[in-house]
Amino acid sequence: MDRLDAMEVVLAAADAGSLSKASRALGLPLATVSRKVAELEAHLKATLLIRSAKGLELTPAGRSYVAAARAILEQVAEAERAASGEYSEPKGDLVVTAPIMFGRLHALPVVTRFLSAYPDVAVDLVMTDRVAHFLDDQVDVALRIGQLPDSSLIATRLGTVRHVICASPDYLAANGRPAAPDDLARHSVVSFQSVSAESAWPFDMEGTEISARFRARLGVNTIDAAIEAGLSGAGLVRALSYQVAEHVRSGRLALVLERFEPAPRPVHLVYDGQARLPLKLRAFVDFAFPLLRQRLVEAALC
C-alpha cells in the first residue's frame, strides 16, 4: 500500500463528503477509491470514515488522522517544490483569483504581461465574485476589494475604489438630478435585487451612515447588465468607480450624489506568507503590484 497515495484519497473523501465525489475529483474509479480507504483503515486498525444521512463524516480517529495527513502532504509538496527548482527560479503553476469585472479589466492585462516576462510560469486566472478560500480552492494570490478580516494572510494595499451612483445624461435631462439620497424614491433605479423587493443603498451623511430605500424599476444579476441599462437611460446605477470610469470620462454616464458617497473601499493583493514563498509567487507579487496600483490610479474618478 502506498501510504501517501492512501492519504490523498482519504483527504479527498473527507473534503468532498462522499467517495463518489472524491473519485471524480481524483479521476479514479469509485471501486479504487473505496478499496484504498478500506486498505488504509485495515492497516491502521481504525475506522476513519462513516456514512451518515449527511454523507461521509470523520470519526474522532479520522479527524486526527486527516489533520496529520494534511500536514504531511503539505510538507511533501513543499519538498517537491524545492527539489524541482521553484525556489531557485520562477517556474510552475499559479492560481490567481479576482472579482469578475476587475479581473477582466485589470488583472488579465497584467497576467498576460507577466506570462511574457516569465515563460516558465503558467497562471490559472479564476474570475469570481465569491470569496475564494486559499486552502480549499488552492489559491496562491487573490485580488480583494473591501475590508479584509484579520488573518495570517499578507495583504498589500494597491489603492481604493469608490461606490458611485451614475446615470446617462439623457435620463438626467428628462428626470432631473437627485439632490439627496431620499430622492432615490422618486427615480427609476437599476438594482441587483428583484423588483418585487424594496432595496436600499448606503450613503454617508456628515459622517453618519444612512440607508436610502427605493423600489427598483429594473432588477439584474450582473454589473455589466446594470451598466448597460444605465447607458441606455433606464435609470440610476450603483457601481464601483473602476467599473464605469471609461463611460464617465467619455460623457456617456454622469455621477450624482457624490458628496454622499460612503468611504472608498480598499483594494489588496493577498497571499499566504506563512511559509517560504516560491519564486513564482514572489515574482508575480513584485511584477503585478506596481502595474495594478498604476491601473487603479488611472481608473480613479476625480
CORMOFEN-V157370 format. One record per residue. N is the residue number from 1. RES is the residue in one letter. PSI is psi as a letter, one per 40 degrees, with the letter a starting at -180 (NA if undefined). NEAR is the number of other C-alpha atoms within 8 Angstrom. Layout:
n-><N N>
res-><RES RES>
psi-><PSI PSI>
near-><NEAR NEAR>
//
This chain:
n-><1 2 3 4 5 6 7 8 9 10 11 12 13 14 15 16 17 18 19 20 21 22 23 24 25 26 27 28 29 30 31 32 33 34 35 36 37 38 39 40 41 42 43 44 45 46 47 48 49 50 51 52 53 54 55 56 57 58 59 60 61 62 63 64 65 66 67 68 69 70 71 72 73 74 75 76 77 78 79 80 81 82 83 84 85 86 87 88 89 90 91 92 93 94 95 96 97 98 99 100 101 102 103 104 105 106 107 108 109 110 111 112 113 114 115 116 117 118 119 120 121 122 123 124 125 126 127 128 129 130 131 132 133 134 135 136 137 138 139 140 141 142 143 144 145 146 147 148 149 150 151 152 153 154 155 156 157 158 159 160 161 162 163 164 165 166 167 168 169 170 171 172 173 174 175 176 177 178 179 180 181 182 183 184 185 186 187 188 189 190 191 192 193 194 195 196 197 198 199 200 201 202 203 204 205 206 207 208 209 210 211 212 213 214 215 216 217 218 219 220 221 222 223 224 225 226 227 228 229 230 231 232 233 234 235 236 237 238 239 240 241 242 243 244 245 246 247 248 249 250 251 252 253 254 255 256 257 258 259 260 261 262 263 264 265 266 267 268 269 270 271 272 273 274 275 276 277 278 279 280 281 282 283 284 285 286 287 288 289 290 291 292 293 294 295 296 297 298 299 300 301 302>
res-><M D R L D A M E V V L A A A D A G S L S K A S R A L G L P L A T V S R K V A E L E A H L K A T L L I R S A K G L E L T P A G R S Y V A A A R A I L E Q V A E A E R A A S G E Y S E P K G D L V V T A P I M F G R L H A L P V V T R F L S A Y P D V A V D L V M T D R V A H F L D D Q V D V A L R I G Q L P D S S L I A T R L G T V R H V I C A S P D Y L A A N G R P A A P D D L A R H S V V S F Q S V S A E S A W P F D M E G T E I S A R F R A R L G V N T I D A A I E A G L S G A G L V R A L S Y Q V A E H V R S G R L A L V L E R F E P A P R P V H L V Y D G Q A R L P L K L R A F V D F A F P L L R Q R L V E A A L C>
psi-><h h d d d d d d d d d d d d d d e i d d d d d d d e f i i d d d d d d d d d d d d d d e f i h d h i h a d e a h i h i d d d d d d d d d d d d d d d d d d d d d d d d e e d e d i h i a i i h h i i i d d d d d d d d d d d d d d d d d d g e e h i h h h h h i e i h i h d d d e f h d i i h h h i i i i h i e i h h h h d a i i i h i h i i i d d d d d d e i h h e i d e e d e e i h h h i e i i e e i h i i h i i h g f e h h i h h i i h i d h h i e i d d d d d d d d d e e e a i h h i i d d d e d d d d d e e d i i i i f d e e i i i i h i h i h h i h e d i h h i d d d d d d d d d d d d d d d d d d d d e i h NA>
near-><5 5 7 7 7 12 12 9 13 10 11 11 13 13 6 9 11 10 12 7 10 14 12 9 8 8 6 9 8 9 6 8 13 9 8 10 11 8 9 11 11 8 6 6 6 7 9 12 10 9 8 7 4 6 8 13 11 11 10 7 10 11 10 8 9 12 8 8 10 10 8 8 11 8 8 8 8 8 8 8 11 10 7 6 10 14 10 7 8 15 12 9 9 13 12 13 14 15 13 9 8 11 12 10 8 10 11 10 9 11 10 8 8 11 11 7 6 9 7 7 12 10 10 8 9 8 11 10 7 5 5 8 8 10 6 6 7 8 14 11 14 11 12 10 9 7 6 4 4 4 4 7 9 8 8 7 8 12 10 9 13 12 12 12 12 13 16 14 10 7 12 10 8 6 7 7 7 10 7 8 10 7 9 13 8 5 10 11 14 17 15 10 10 10 11 5 7 9 10 8 7 9 12 12 8 4 5 6 9 8 8 11 11 10 11 14 9 11 11 12 8 7 9 6 9 14 11 8 11 16 11 7 10 12 13 12 13 10 12 10 13 13 9 11 11 9 9 11 7 7 8 10 14 10 10 11 11 8 4 10 11 10 6 8 11 12 13 12 14 12 10 11 9 6 5 5 8 10 12 14 12 9 9 9 9 8 9 11 10 8 9 12 10 8 9 13 8 6 10 10 6 2>
//
